[in-house]
Amino acid sequence: MALKQYEIAFNLAAKKSGTFTKSFKDAGQTVEGLQAHMERMNASFAEITGVVKARKAVGESAKAYAQARERVAELGRAISQTENPTKEMVQAFKKAKDALDKSKISLDKNRDAMAALDKEYGTSQTSLSALVKRQKEFEDATKAAVKAQELQEKLSLIHI
């Protein structure tokens, strides 16, 4: 709807204008403004996408860490209930403990990355669902801006 109104306004301005040069100069400035706006939207979209990915990585890392911690606890209980743990049990415990340590390092790294992004973009108090909603809004706005730019280009070709 806004695109149709823009088209009508542009056509009226071209008809009322004493010279087409001024109309096309104005149209060119409008296109430049639209391109600058699209660049800002794309930058914001990239920022939000980075934060969303970081938060999802933290969630996945936290889940992996919880599973590894549970596995270590499970094997620890099994070993403590046995008078003479087998070599396989000890190796499995050690392997699970190493996996736990690695998952803790990964979780800490992902949390640090997420905290840095949240601090940089001021999103620490914003929920993941709100960020995903903003991401979708930017995506929709970018699509609308691209359509407007394509329409502007078509209109400029018609009046040449």
N, C-alpha and C positions, 0 to 999 in steps of 0.2 A: 504494500500500500504506500509506504513512504517513498519507494522507488518511483511509483507512478506519479506521485505528487511532485517529486523532484524533476521528473521528465516534463511535466506540464509547466512547472515554474521556469525551467530552462527554456522551453519553447516560447513561452510568453515573453520572457526577457529578451530573447533573440528577436522576436517580432517587434517589440516596442523599441528596441535599441535602434538608434540612428545608424550605427555601424556594427557590422558583424565582428570587426576586429576586437572591439571592447568586450563583446559577449564571449568570444573565444579566449581572450586573455583571462577573463573572470573564470571561465570554465577550466582553463589550465591551472589557475591558482586553486580552484576547488579540487581538482585531481591531485595536485601536489599536497594539499591539506589532507585529503583522504589517504594518500599513500603514507604520510607521516603518522596519521592516526593508526593505520594498519600496522605500521612498524612498532608503535608503542603497544598495541594490543598483542602482537606476536611476542614481544619481549615479556609482557605480563603473563601470557599463556605459558611461556617457557619456564618462568619462575614458579608458577603454581604447579606445573607438571613436575618440576624437580622436587618440590616439597612433598607432593603426593607420593612420588616414587620413594622418597626417603622415608616417609612414614610407613609405607607398605613394607619396605625393607626391614624397618625396625620391628614391625609386627611379625614378619616371617622369622627374623632372627630370634625374637623373644620366644616364639613357639618352638623353634629348634632347640634353644637353650633349655626350655622347660622339659622337653622330651629327653634330652641328654641327661639332665639332672635326675629325672625320674629313673632312667635306665641305670645310672650309677648307684642310686639309692637301692634299686631292686637287686642289683648284683651284690652290693655291699651287704644287704640283709641275707642273701643266699649264702655268701661266704661266712658271715658271722654265725649262721645256724649250722654250719658244717665244722666238725672237728678238724678234719684234714681236707682243705679245699684242693681241688685238682688243679693241675697246671693250666688246663683250659679255662677254668673259672677265674684264676688269677690273671691270665692273659686277657680274657674278655673284660674283666674289671679295669685293667690298665688301659685297654683300647677305648673303653667307654669313658674313662676319666680324661684321656687325651681328647676325645671328641667333645667332651664337656668344656674343657679348657679352650679349644678352638672356637666353639660356639659362643663362649663368653667374650672372647676377643672380638669376634664378628659382631656380636650384639653391641658391645661398647663402641666399636668403630662406627656402626650404623647410627647409634644414638648421638655420637659426637657430630656426625655429618648432618643429621636432622636438626640438631640444636643450632649448628652454624647457619643452616638455611633459614630456620625459623627466626633467628636473630637478624640475619641480613634482610629478610623480607617482611619482618614484623608479623609473622603468622603463628607465633607460639600459643596465642589464646584462641586460635581458630580451629574448629573441629575438622576432621578429615572429610566428613560429609559436606561441610560448607565449602571446603576447598575444591572438592570434586564438582560441586554445583557451580562455583565460579569458573572452573576449568571449562565446563560445558557451555556456560554463558559466553566466554571468550571465543570458544569454537564457533558458536552460532553467530556471534557478532562479526567474526572474521569472514564467515561465509557470506553474510549480508553485505559486508563492505566490498568483497570481491565482486559480487553481483552488481553493486552500485558502480564500481569502477568499470566493469565491462559495459554496462549501460551507458556510462559517460563516454566511453570510447566509441561506442556505436553512434551515439548522438553527434559526436564531433565529426565523424565520417559522413553522416547524412548531410550536415550543413556546409560541408566544404565545397 
